[in-house]
């Protein structure tokens, strides 16, 4: 059964029916036309471009990404969500109306703050997972675990293994050591992180076949799994009310 997704109630009925028809056919890869559409959006980020090419977006871009995530959800479990292409312009200086990447997640594990993420853009197909933000309480637990002489080296090993598998491991890092930690701490690079995400990108100029896309996304998530397991065991979801979750340095 095809899942109803957040935002479907706002979609154009004809476009929604077309996209669901695409999803029912199953994932067939990302053709060159998907990346051509995304490059076109980067050049002409206007309502006119989007309206004139919406069928291409609904089928070759969003529809294909939904089909990919639906198929992978059967392996990894969890609900699929693909986000709106429209940008929230209420407080933005940049008033271009559309995001230049189309992205979605498989999530649903209440014991984890990590979702399985995939996006398609003019740069290709990116897959990743991890903790994309750390609230105050999570950041305290993260730093305490990194500094711990048992847990800290385990994360170092997981990060090294992920990088050896071709993943990029990133986190918004402070320029200086966090308060209470010396500059020469053996794991100071990780202590400076304010988030931790691992992922990899597959170029897509000539299109990406079904098998290549599925292998890339599933392989990336599996290679990052030890990092997520460490985060789940040592950090976990925030226990603070939403209004108090802003992380401190």
Buried (B, 14 or more C-beta within 10 A) or exposed (E): EEEEBEBEEEBEEEBBEBBBEBBEEEBBBBBEBBBBBBBBBBEEBEEEBBEEBBEBBBBBBBBBBBBBBBBBBEEBEBBBBBBBBEBEEEEEEEEEBBBBBBBBBBBBBEEBBBBBBBBBBBBBBBBBBBBBBBBBBBBBBBBEBBBBEEBBEBBBEBBEBBEEBEBEBBBBBBEEBBEEBEEEBEBBEBBBBBBBBBBBBBEBEEBBEBEBBBEBBBBBBEBBBBBBBBBBEBBBBBEEEEEEBEBEE
